[in-house]
């Protein structure tokens, strides 16, 4: 069997590539031209340089492929809606069309729980309304899901959609987890509403196994699955485990939600007014993550796919922190060598 993974050089994509190789797949990695591929170094994969916004690069990428795992996206909570639509919506439509033309057996789309407007969810499931209106990432993910469903309903392509838990984590995450770990190591860490709200996690090895199950199971065609670690935990409980493994004891502080939300709104408004392209330190999305219970259940994946998270939370955090500490040492050494 041969699989194409878009966004293969990223955090989740590179872990998926490793899991597919372990199952005996041949893997082709779609990598944006010029992007670093350090997460794929040493892996026996075929690198194909392509661009989701350039359809002519996608036909050869999907040729001779049985399964397409589409992960590549513009993943941020800041930026013009037009940029998100170009990559997430039009890019998904382009890779769908190429996959259909090359008669791919199954197209798996990695979406997000950000398709839901954040309100209190405890044991939320796949039937929750897709009513996100902010940020543009969530809005365009809904539109991309609609493209996937159109290809499925029109009979052009067999598809399945998966939505990871709110907090995906694991080795190879050089963006979100690096920032979080450094903040936890900083000595003081703030929680919205005391960090008492529930969330759902997805340790990456559990997540990619669920993705492969969804791609291979005939019953999954046309379905949507939430893939989490199957536990309930609060933000404070989660980060206390991380700090224990990091060997740190930060001072926890409570940040009231309404004032910090207004600060984030003002910050966003000023950035837009002055045309600042970099993201503000605070956004409404970021401060809202801890303001509500955002716990979703993976019961459907358990019942229909036989999905069983194999790595428990404590072990997943241990592995992630061990990777982070090693990666940080390598990065620090590289910077020191470059200065010399």
SERO-4910 file (N, C-alpha, C, O; in steps of 0.05 Angstrom, whole numbers):
BEGIN
 pado doro    nc1    nc2    nc3   cac1   cac2   cac3    cc1    cc2    cc3    oc1    oc2    oc3
  Unk    A     17    -24      0      0      0      0     18     25      0     39     25     12
  Unk    A      8     46    -14     23     70    -15      6     93     -5    -17     96    -13
  Unk    A     18    111     11      3    133     22     18    159     16     43    160     16
  Unk    A      2    180     11     13    207      9      5    222     34    -18    221     43
  Unk    A     24    236     47     18    252     70     25    281     64     48    287     58
  Unk    A      5    298     64     11    327     61     18    338     88      7    330    109
  Unk    A     35    358     89     44    368    115     61    347    129     61    347    154
  Unk    A     74    330    114     89    307    126    112    316    143    121    301    160
  Unk    A    123    340    138    146    349    154    138    363    180    155    371    195
  Unk    A    112    365    185    103    378    209    102    359    233    111    336    231
  Unk    A     92    369    255     90    354    280     74    328    277     84    306    281
  Unk    A     48    331    271     31    307    268     39    291    244     39    267    244
  Unk    A     44    305    222     51    292    196     75    273    199     74    251    188
  Unk    A     96    282    212    120    266    214    115    241    231    126    220    226
  Unk    A     99    244    252     92    221    268     74    201    253     76    177    256
  Unk    A     57    212    236     40    195    219     58    180    199     53    156    195
  Unk    A     77    193    187     95    180    169    109    156    182    110    134    171
  Unk    A    119    160    206    133    139    221    114    115    226    122     92    224
  Unk    A     89    122    234     70    101    240     62     85    214     59     61    216
  Unk    A     59     99    192     53     85    167     76     67    158     72     44    150
  Unk    A    100     77    161    124     60    154    125     35    171    131     14    161
  Unk    A    118     38    197    119     15    215     98     -5    207    100    -29    214
  Unk    A     77      3    193     56    -15    184     61    -26    157     45    -42    146
  Unk    A     84    -19    145     91    -30    119     83    -14     95     86    -23     73
  Unk    A     73     10    100     66     27     77     90     39     63    111     43     76
  Unk    A     88     43     37    106     61     24     95     89     27     71     93     25
  Unk    A    112    108     33    102    135     39    115    156     21    139    157     17
  Unk    A     97    173     10    106    196     -5     99    221     12     76    223     21
  Unk    A    117    238     16    113    262     32    111    287     15    129    293      0
  Unk    A     88    300     16     85    325      2     96    348     19     85    353     41
  Unk    A    117    361     10    131    381     25    131    407      9    138    406    -15
  Unk    A    125    429     21    125    455      8    154    461      0    172    458     16
  Unk    A    158    471    -25    186    476    -34    200    496    -15    190    517     -8
  Unk    A    224    488     -7    241    505     10    236    502     39    251    514     55
  Unk    A    216    487     47    210    484     76    229    463     88    236    443     74
  Unk    A    238    467    113    256    448    125    242    421    130    218    421    136
  Unk    A    257    400    127    245    373    131    260    357    152    264    333    149
  Unk    A    269    371    173    285    357    193    270    334    207    283    314    215
  Unk    A    244    336    209    228    315    222    227    289    205    220    268    215
  Unk    A    235    291    179    235    268    162    262    256    157    265    236    143
  Unk    A    283    269    169    310    260    164    314    231    173    306    224    196
  Unk    A    326    215    156    331    187    162    308    168    157    311    144    161
  Unk    A    285    178    149    262    161    144    261    154    114    267    171     97
  Unk    A    255    129    108    255    120     80    229    129     65    212    113     59
  Unk    A    228    155     60    204    166     47    212    179     21    234    187     17
  Unk    A    192    180      3    196    194    -22    186    223    -19    163    228    -12
  Unk    A    204    242    -22    197    270    -19    187    281    -46    201    280    -66
  Unk    A    163    293    -45    152    306    -69    147    335    -61    131    341    -43
  Unk    A    161    353    -75    156    382    -69    132    392    -85    130    389   -109
  Unk    A    113    403    -70     88    412    -83     76    434    -66     84    440    -44
  Unk    A     55    446    -79     42    469    -67     12    465    -70      3    462    -92
  Unk    A     -3    465    -48    -32    461    -49    -46    482    -67    -67    476    -78
  Unk    A    -34    505    -70    -47    526    -86    -39    524   -115    -48    540   -132
  Unk    A    -22    505   -122    -14    500   -150    -23    472   -158     -8    453   -154
  Unk    A    -47    469   -170    -58    443   -176    -39    425   -193    -40    401   -191
  Unk    A    -23    438   -211     -6    422   -229     15    406   -213     26    387   -224
  Unk    A     21    414   -188     40    399   -172     28    376   -157     42    360   -145
  Unk    A      1    375   -157    -13    355   -141    -20    329   -156    -22    308   -144
  Unk    A    -24    331   -182    -30    307   -197     -7    287   -196    -12    263   -190
  Unk    A     18    295   -200     40    275   -197     43    266   -168     52    244   -163
  Unk    A     36    283   -149     38    276   -121     19    253   -113     26    236    -97
  Unk    A     -4    253   -125    -25    233   -118    -25    209   -137    -40    190   -133
  Unk    A     -8    210   -158     -7    187   -177      3    162   -164     24    162   -150
  Unk    A    -11    140   -168     -3    114   -158     -6    111   -128      6     93   -116
  Unk    A    -22    128   -116    -26    128    -87    -52    115    -79    -72    120    -93
  Unk    A    -52     99    -58    -77     86    -49    -92    104    -29   -117    105    -29
  Unk    A    -77    117    -11    -89    133     10    -76    160     11    -52    163      8
  Unk    A    -93    181     15    -82    208     19    -90    217     47   -114    216     55
  Unk    A    -71    226     63    -75    237     89    -69    267     87    -46    275     84
  Unk    A    -90    283     87    -86    312     83    -85    327    109   -106    332    122
  Unk    A    -61    335    117    -57    350    142    -48    379    137    -53    396    155
  Unk    A    -37    385    114    -25    411    110    -46    433    112    -68    430    102
  Unk    A    -40    455    126    -59    477    129    -43    501    139    -20    500    146
  Unk    A    -57    523    140    -47    547    153    -57    546    181    -81    552    187
  Unk    A    -40    539    200    -48    534    228    -40    557    246    -17    558    255
  Unk    A    -58    575    250    -54    598    267    -81    611    272   -100    605    258
  Unk    A    -83    628    292   -108    642    298   -107    671    289   -123    687    298
  Unk    A    -88    677    271    -85    705    263    -79    707    233    -63    691    223
  Unk    A    -91    726    220    -85    730    192   -110    736    176   -132    730    186
  Unk    A   -107    747    152   -131    753    135   -146    728    127   -134    707    121
  Unk    A   -172    730    126   -189    707    118   -181    697     91   -182    673     86
  Unk    A   -174    715     73   -167    708     45   -143    688     45   -143    670     28
  Unk    A   -124    692     62   -101    674     63   -108    646     72    -99    626     62
  Unk    A   -126    645     92   -135    619    101   -151    605     80   -148    581     75
  Unk    A   -168    620     66   -185    607     45   -167    597     22   -172    575     11
  Unk    A   -146    611     16   -128    603     -6   -115    576      0   -114    559    -17
  Unk    A   -105    573     25    -91    548     32   -110    526     41   -109    504     31
  Unk    A   -128    533     59   -144    512     72   -168    503     54   -173    479     52
  Unk    A   -182    522     42   -205    515     26   -197    508     -2   -203    486    -12
  Unk    A   -185    527    -16   -177    521    -44   -156    499    -46   -157    483    -64
  Unk    A   -137    500    -27   -117    479    -26   -129    451    -23   -121    432    -36
  Unk    A   -148    449     -5   -162    423      0   -177    415    -25   -177    391    -33
  Unk    A   -191    434    -37   -206    428    -62   -187    417    -84   -193    399    -99
  Unk    A   -163    429    -86   -144    421   -106   -133    393   -101   -131    377   -120
  Unk    A   -127    387    -76   -116    360    -71   -138    339    -73   -133    316    -80
  Unk    A   -163    346    -67   -186    328    -71   -189    322   -100   -193    298   -108
  Unk    A   -188    342   -117   -192    338   -146   -170    320   -157   -175    303   -174
  Unk    A   -145    325   -149   -123    309   -158   -126    280   -149   -120    261   -164
  Unk    A   -135    276   -124   -139    249   -114   -161    235   -128   -158    211   -134
  Unk    A   -182    249   -135   -205    237   -149   -196    229   -177   -203    207   -187
  Unk    A   -181    246   -191   -172    240   -218   -153    216   -218   -154    200   -237
  Unk    A   -137    212   -197   -119    189   -196   -131    165   -182   -117    146   -176
  Unk    A   -157    167   -176   -172    144   -165   -161    133   -139   -157    109   -135
  Unk    A   -155    152   -121   -146    145    -94   -168    129    -79   -192    136    -82
  Unk    A   -161    109    -64   -181     92    -50   -194    108    -28   -219    106    -25
  Unk    A   -179    122    -12   -191    136     11   -175    162     16   -151    163     15
  Unk    A   -190    183     21   -179    210     27   -186    217     56   -210    220     62
  Unk    A   -166    219     73   -171    226    101   -164    255    105   -141    264    100
  Unk    A   -183    271    115   -178    299    121   -176    304    151   -194    296    166
  Unk    A   -155    317    159   -151    324    187   -163    352    192   -151    372    183
  Unk    A   -185    353    206   -198    378    212   -191    387    240   -169    382    249
  Unk    A   -210    399    254   -204    410    280   -229    414    296   -251    417    285
  Unk    A   -227    414    323   -250    420    340   -256    450    339   -276    459    351
  Unk    A   -239    466    327   -244    494    324   -267    500    305   -275    523    301
  Unk    A   -278    479    292   -302    484    276   -326    491    293   -347    500    283
  Unk    A   -324    486    319   -346    491    338   -341    518    352   -318    524    360
  Unk    A   -362    534    354   -359    558    371   -356    549    400   -371    532    410
  Unk    A   -337    561    413   -330    552    440   -352    561    460   -357    584    465
  Unk    A   -364    541    472   -383    543    494   -377    518    511   -360    502    504
  Unk    A   -390    515    533   -385    492    550   -393    466    536   -416    462    529
  Unk    A   -373    448    532   -379    421    522   -367    401    541   -343    402    548
  Unk    A   -383    383    551   -373    360    566   -384    335    552   -408    331    550
  Unk    A   -365    318    543   -373    295    527   -386    303    501   -405    290    491
  Unk    A   -377    325    489   -387    333    462   -380    311    442   -361    296    446
  Unk    A   -395    311    420   -389    291    400   -391    302    372   -392    327    368
  Unk    A   -391    285    352   -390    293    324   -416    307    315   -416    319    293
  Unk    A   -437    306    330   -462    319    323   -463    348    331   -483    362    325
  Unk    A   -443    358    346   -443    386    355   -444    405    331   -431    398    311
  Unk    A   -458    427    333   -460    445    310   -433    457    301   -417    464    319
  Unk    A   -428    458    276   -404    471    265   -410    501    261   -417    509    239
  Unk    A   -408    515    283   -418    543    283   -396    564    288   -402    586    297
  Unk    A   -371    556    284   -349    575    288   -352    600    270   -358    598    247
  Unk    A   -349    623    282   -348    648    267   -322    663    270   -317    683    257
  Unk    A   -305    653    288   -279    665    294   -263    644    308   -273    631    326
  Unk    A   -237    641    302   -221    655    282   -224    644    254   -239    625    249
  Unk    A   -210    656    235   -212    648    207   -204    619    203   -214    606    185
  Unk    A   -186    609    219   -177    581    217   -201    563    220   -205    545    203
  Unk    A   -217    566    241   -241    549    245   -262    553    223   -274    533    215
  Unk    A   -266    578    215   -285    583    194   -278    568    168   -295    556    155
  Unk    A   -253    570    160   -245    558    135   -242    527    137   -244    513    117
  Unk    A   -238    517    161   -238    488    165   -266    477    160   -269    455    149
  Unk    A   -287    492    168   -314    484    161   -318    483    131   -329    464    120
  Unk    A   -309    504    118   -312    505     88   -296    482     75   -305    471     55
  Unk    A   -273    475     86   -257    453     75   -272    427     79   -272    409     62
  Unk    A   -283    423    103   -299    399    108   -322    396     88   -328    375     78
  Unk    A   -334    419     81   -356    419     62   -346    409     34   -360    395     20
  Unk    A   -321    417     27   -309    408      2   -306    377      3   -312    363    -17
  Unk    A   -295    368     25   -291    339     28   -318    324     26   -320    304     12
  Unk    A   -339    334     39   -365    321     38   -377    322     10   -391    304      2
  Unk    A   -372    344     -5   -382    346    -32   -370    324    -50   -384    311    -65
  Unk    A   -344    319    -47   -331    298    -63   -342    271    -55   -345    253    -72
  Unk    A   -348    267    -30   -358    242    -20   -387    237    -31   -393    216    -42
  Unk    A   -404    257    -28   -432    254    -36   -435    252    -66   -454    240    -75
  Unk    A   -417    265    -81   -419    264   -110   -408    238   -121   -410    233   -145
  Unk    A   -396    221   -104   -386    196   -113   -358    197   -126   -349    178   -138
  Unk    A   -345    220   -124   -320    224   -137   -297    212   -121   -276    205   -132
  Unk    A   -301    209    -95   -278    201    -78   -289    191    -51   -308    202    -41
  Unk    A   -278    170    -41   -284    160    -14   -268    176      7   -244    178      5
  Unk    A   -282    188     26   -269    206     45   -276    199     74   -295    185     79
  Unk    A   -260    210     92   -266    209    121   -253    233    133   -232    242    125
  Unk    A   -266    244    153   -256    268    168   -250    261    196   -266    247    209
  Unk    A   -227    269    206   -221    265    235   -215    292    248   -204    310    235
  Unk    A   -223    294    273   -217    319    288   -202    311    313   -213    297    331
  Unk    A   -176    319    315   -161    313    340   -172    327    364   -188    346    361
  Unk    A   -164    318    388   -171    332    412   -162    361    412   -145    369    396
  Unk    A   -172    376    431   -165    405    433   -136    409    437   -125    430    428
  Unk    A   -122    391    450    -94    395    457    -78    371    446    -72    352    461
  Unk    A    -70    372    420    -52    351    410    -24    357    420    -16    380    422
  Unk    A     -9    337    427     18    341    437     35    316    432     24    295    427
  Unk    A     61    320    432     79    297    428    105    306    416    109    330    410
  Unk    A    124    287    412    149    293    400    146    306    372    127    301    358
  Unk    A    166    322    365    168    336    339    152    362    338    152    375    317
  Unk    A    139    369    360    124    395    360    143    417    368    146    423    391
  Unk    A    155    430    348    174    451    353    161    479    355    176    499    358
  Unk    A    135    480    352    122    506    353    106    509    380    116    521    399
  Unk    A     83    497    380     65    501    403     77    490    429     77    504    450
  Unk    A     89    466    428     99    455    453    124    469    463    128    472    487
  Unk    A    142    477    444    165    492    453    157    517    467    169    524    488
  Unk    A    137    531    457    128    556    470    116    550    497    121    564    516
  Unk    A    100    529    498     87    522    524    108    514    545    107    524    567
  Unk    A    127    497    537    147    487    556    164    510    567    169    512    590
  Unk    A    171    529    549    187    552    558    171    570    577    182    581    596
  Unk    A    145    572    571    128    588    589    126    574    617    127    588    637
  Unk    A    123    548    617    121    533    642    148    534    657    148    533    682
  Unk    A    170    536    643    196    538    656    202    566    665    222    571    679
  Unk    A    185    585    658    191    613    663    188    623    692    197    644    699
  Unk    A    175    606    709    173    614    737    145    622    746    137    618    768
  Unk    A    130    635    727    102    644    733     85    636    709     93    640    686
  Unk    A     62    624    715     44    616    693     15    623    701      6    617    723
  Unk    A      1    635    682    -26    644    688    -48    626    676    -44    616    654
  Unk    A    -70    623    690    -93    608    681   -117    627    679   -121    644    696
  Unk    A   -133    622    659   -159    635    658   -178    619    675   -179    594    672
  Unk    A   -194    632    692   -213    619    709   -201    596    725   -213    575    729
  Unk    A   -176    601    734   -163    582    752   -154    556    739   -146    538    753
  Unk    A   -156    553    713   -149    528    699   -167    505    707   -159    482    705
  Unk    A   -192    512    715   -210    491    725   -228    479    703   -243    460    708
  Unk    A   -226    489    679   -243    479    657   -231    453    645   -207    450    644
  Unk    A   -249    436    636   -241    410    624   -232    414    595   -242    431    581
  Unk    A   -214    397    586   -206    396    558   -202    367    550   -204    349    567
  Unk    A   -197    362    525   -191    335    515   -164    336    501   -158    355    485
  Unk    A   -147    316    506   -120    315    495   -118    294    473   -135    276    471
  Unk    A    -98    296    456    -91    275    437    -61    272    436    -47    287    423
  Unk    A    -51    252    450    -22    246    447    -18    236    419    -33    219    409
  Unk    A      3    245    406      5    242    377      7    213    368     -4    207    347
  Unk    A     19    195    384     20    167    375     -8    154    375    -14    138    358
  Unk    A    -24    162    395    -52    152    395    -67    164    371    -82    150    358
  Unk    A    -63    190    367    -77    204    346    -72    191    318    -91    186    303
  Unk    A    -47    187    312    -41    177    285    -50    148    281    -57    140    259
  Unk    A    -50    132    302    -62    105    300    -91    107    294   -102     91    278
  Unk    A   -105    126    307   -134    129    301   -138    138    272   -157    130    259
  Unk    A   -120    155    262   -123    164    234   -119    141    215   -134    139    195
  Unk    A   -100    123    220    -96    101    203   -120     82    204   -129     71    183
  Unk    A   -131     77    227   -155     61    230   -178     72    213   -192     57    199
  Unk    A   -181     99    215   -203    112    200   -199    109    170   -218    107    155
  Unk    A   -174    111    161   -168    109    132   -173     81    122   -182     77     99
  Unk    A   -167     60    138   -168     33    128   -195     19    132   -201      0    118
  Unk    A   -212     29    150   -237     16    156   -259     23    136   -265     47    133
  Unk    A   -270      3    121   -290     10    101   -315     24    114   -328     40    100
  Unk    A   -320     18    139   -343     30    152   -340     60    156   -360     74    160
  Unk    A   -315     70    155   -310     98    161   -317    117    138   -318    141    141
  Unk    A   -321    106    114   -325    123     91   -349    142     95   -371    133    102
  Unk    A   -344    168     90   -365    188     93   -370    197    122   -388    212    126
  Unk    A   -354    187    141   -359    193    169   -340    214    180   -320    221    167
  Unk    A   -346    224    203   -329    242    219   -323    229    246   -341    218    258
  Unk    A   -298    231    254   -290    219    280   -273    238    296   -255    252    286
  Unk    A   -280    240    321   -263    255    341   -243    235    353   -251    213    362
  Unk    A   -218    242    353   -197    224    363   -183    237    387   -167    255    383
  Unk    A   -189    228    411   -177    239    435   -164    216    451   -165    193    443
  Unk    A   -152    224    474   -141    204    492   -162    191    510   -156    173    525
  Unk    A   -187    200    508   -208    187    523   -209    193    552   -219    177    568
  Unk    A   -198    216    561   -197    223    589   -209    250    594   -211    266    575
  Unk    A   -216    256    618   -225    283    627   -203    294    645   -195    281    664
  Unk    A   -194    318    639   -173    331    656   -176    361    653   -185    371    632
  Unk    A   -169    376    674   -170    405    673   -143    415    663   -123    401    663
  Unk    A   -143    440    654   -118    453    645    -97    453    667    -74    447    662
  Unk    A   -105    459    692    -86    460    713    -75    433    720    -51    430    724
  Unk    A    -92    413    720    -82    385    725    -63    376    703    -42    364    709
  Unk    A    -69    383    678    -52    375    656    -24    389    658     -4    376    656
  Unk    A    -24    415    663      1    429    663     17    423    689     42    425    688
  Unk    A      4    414    710     19    405    734     35    380    727     57    377    738
  Unk    A     24    362    711     39    338    703     63    346    686     85    336    689
  Unk    A     58    365    667     80    374    650    103    386    667    126    380    663
  Unk    A     96    403    686    117    416    702    131    396    720    155    400    725
  Unk    A    117    376    729    131    355    745    152    341    728    174    336    738
  Unk    A    146    335    703    165    322    686    187    341    677    210    333    671
  Unk    A    181    367    676    201    387    669    219    393    692    240    406    689
  Unk    A    211    385    716    226    391    740    224    420    749    242    431    760
  Unk    A    201    432    744    196    460    751    172    462    769    154    446    769
  Unk    A    172    484    785    149    490    802    142    519    799    148    536    816
  Unk    A    128    526    777    121    554    773    100    564    792     86    548    805
  Unk    A     98    589    795     77    602    811     52    604    793     53    616    772
  Unk    A     30    592    802      6    593    787    -10    618    794    -13    624    818
  Unk    A    -19    633    775    -35    657    780    -62    655    765    -63    643    743
  Unk    A    -82    666    776   -109    665    764   -114    692    749   -111    713    761
  Unk    A   -122    690    724   -128    714    708   -157    715    702   -168    696    690
  Unk    A   -171    736    710   -200    738    705   -206    740    675   -192    754    661
  Unk    A   -226    726    666   -231    724    638   -241    750    624   -229    758    605
  Unk    A   -262    763    635   -273    786    620   -252    808    615   -250    818    592
  Unk    A   -236    816    635   -216    837    629   -195    829    608   -188    845    591
  Unk    A   -185    804    610   -164    796    592   -176    792    564   -162    796    544
  Unk    A   -201    785    562   -214    783    535   -216    811    522   -211    813    499
  Unk    A   -222    831    538   -224    858    528   -196    868    519   -193    882    499
  Unk    A   -176    861    535   -148    868    527   -141    855    501   -129    868    483
  Unk    A   -148    830    498   -142    815    473   -157    828    449   -145    831    427
  Unk    A   -182    836    453   -197    849    432   -185    875    424   -183    882    400
  Unk    A   -176    891    444   -163    916    438   -137    912    423   -130    926    404
  Unk    A   -122    892    432    -96    886    420   -100    879    390    -86    889    373
  Unk    A   -120    861    385   -126    854    358   -134    878    341   -125    881    318
  Unk    A   -150    895    352   -160    919    338   -137    937    330   -136    948    308
  Unk    A   -118    941    348    -95    958    343    -77    946    321    -67    960    304
  Unk    A    -74    920    322    -57    907    302    -70    910    274    -56    914    255
  Unk    A    -96    907    273   -110    910    247   -109    939    238   -104    944    214
  Unk    A   -113    958    256   -112    986    249    -86    994    237    -85   1010    218
  Unk    A    -64    984    248    -38    992    239    -25    972    219     -2    975    212
  Unk    A    -41    952    211    -32    933    191     -9    916    200      8    908    183
  Unk    A     -7    909    226     14    892    236      8    863    227    -13    853    232
  Unk    A     28    850    214     23    824    203     29    802    224     17    780    222
  Unk    A     47    807    242     53    786    262     29    785    282     15    804    286
  Unk    A     26    762    294      3    758    312      8    772    339     31    773    349
  Unk    A    -13    784    351    -10    796    377     -4    774    398    -11    751    394
  Unk    A      7    782    421     13    763    442    -13    750    452    -13    726    459
  Unk    A    -34    766    454    -60    756    463    -80    759    441    -81    780    428
  Unk    A    -96    739    437   -119    740    419   -144    730    433   -141    716    454
  Unk    A   -167    736    423   -192    727    436   -193    696    436   -202    684    455
  Unk    A   -183    684    415   -183    655    413   -166    643    436   -174    624    449
  Unk    A   -142    653    439   -124    641    459   -134    644    487   -132    625    503
  Unk    A   -146    667    494   -156    670    521   -182    655    525   -189    650    548
  Unk    A   -196    649    504   -222    634    506   -218    604    510   -236    591    519
  Unk    A   -194    594    503   -190    565    504   -194    554    532   -205    532    536
  Unk    A   -186    570    553   -189    560    580   -214    570    594   -218    565    617
  Unk    A   -231    585    579   -254    598    591   -279    579    592   -298    585    606
  Unk    A   -278    557    578   -301    539    576   -292    510    579   -269    504    573
  Unk    A   -311    493    587   -306    465    585   -306    457    556   -326    461    542
  Unk    A   -283    446    546   -281    438    518   -272    409    517   -251    402    506
  Unk    A   -290    392    528   -284    364    528   -302    349    508   -326    351    510
  Unk    A   -289    335    489   -303    320    469   -296    290    473   -274    283    481
  Unk    A   -315    273    466   -313    245    471   -306    230    445   -314    238    423
  Unk    A   -290    208    447   -282    192    424   -298    166    423   -289    146    411
  Unk    A   -322    165    434   -338    141    436   -344    129    408   -343    105    404
  Unk    A   -350    147    389   -357    137    362   -333    122    349   -337    101    337
  Unk    A   -309    133    352   -285    120    342   -280     94    356   -271     74    343
  Unk    A   -285     92    382   -282     67    396   -301     46    386   -293     23    381
  Unk    A   -326     54    382   -347     34    375   -345     26    346   -349      2    340
  Unk    A   -338     44    328   -339     37    299   -312     29    288   -310     14    269
  Unk    A   -290     40    300   -263     34    289   -247     16    307   -226      6    299
  Unk    A   -256     11    331   -240     -4    350   -217     12    360   -196      1    368
  Unk    A   -220     38    360   -199     56    369   -194     54    399   -213     57    415
  Unk    A   -169     49    407   -162     46    435   -136     60    440   -115     49    432
  Unk    A   -135     84    452   -110     98    457    -91     80    473    -99     71    495
  Unk    A    -68     74    462    -49     55    475    -30     68    495    -20     55    513
  Unk    A    -24     94    491     -5    108    508    -21    126    527    -35    143    519
  Unk    A    -18    120    553    -33    136    573    -20    164    575      2    169    566
  Unk    A    -35    182    588    -27    210    589      0    214    602     17    229    592
  Unk    A      4    201    625     29    205    639     53    196    622     73    210    621
  Unk    A     51    174    608     73    164    591     76    182    567     99    188    558
  Unk    A     54    192    556     56    210    533     70    236    540     87    246    525
  Unk    A     64    246    564     78    270    573    107    265    579    124    281    572
  Unk    A    113    242    590    141    235    595    157    234    569    179    246    568
  Unk    A    146    221    549    160    219    523    163    247    510    183    253    498
  Unk    A    142    263    512    143    290    500    164    307    513    179    321    499
  Unk    A    165    307    539    185    324    554    213    314    548    231    330    545
  Unk    A    217    287    547    243    276    542    252    285    514    276    293    510
  Unk    A    234    285    494    241    294    467    248    324    468    268    332    456
  Unk    A    231    340    482    235    368    483    263    375    495    277    392    484
  Unk    A    270    362    517    295    369    530    319    362    512    339    376    511
  Unk    A    317    340    498    338    332    479    340    351    455    361    360    448
  Unk    A    316    358    444    315    376    421    325    404    429    338    417    413
  Unk    A    319    413    453    328    439    462    358    440    465    371    459    458
  Unk    A    370    418    475    399    417    478    412    418    450    432    432    447
  Unk    A    401    404    431    412    404    403    410    432    391    429    442    379
  Unk    A    387    445    395    383    472    384    402    492    397    414    509    384
  Unk    A    405    490    424    424    508    438    452    504    429    467    523    426
  Unk    A    460    479    425    487    473    415    491    484    387    513    494    381
  Unk    A    471    481    370    473    491    343    476    521    342    492    532    327
  Unk    A    461    535    360    463    565    361    490    573    371    502    593    362
  Unk    A    501    558    391    527    565    402    549    561    381    567    577    379
  Unk    A    547    539    366    566    534    345    565    555    323    586    564    313
  Unk    A    541    564    317    538    584    296    550    611    305    561    625    288
  Unk    A    548    617    331    560    642    341    590    641    340    604    661    335
  Unk    A    601    617    346    630    614    345    641    615    317    665    613    313
***
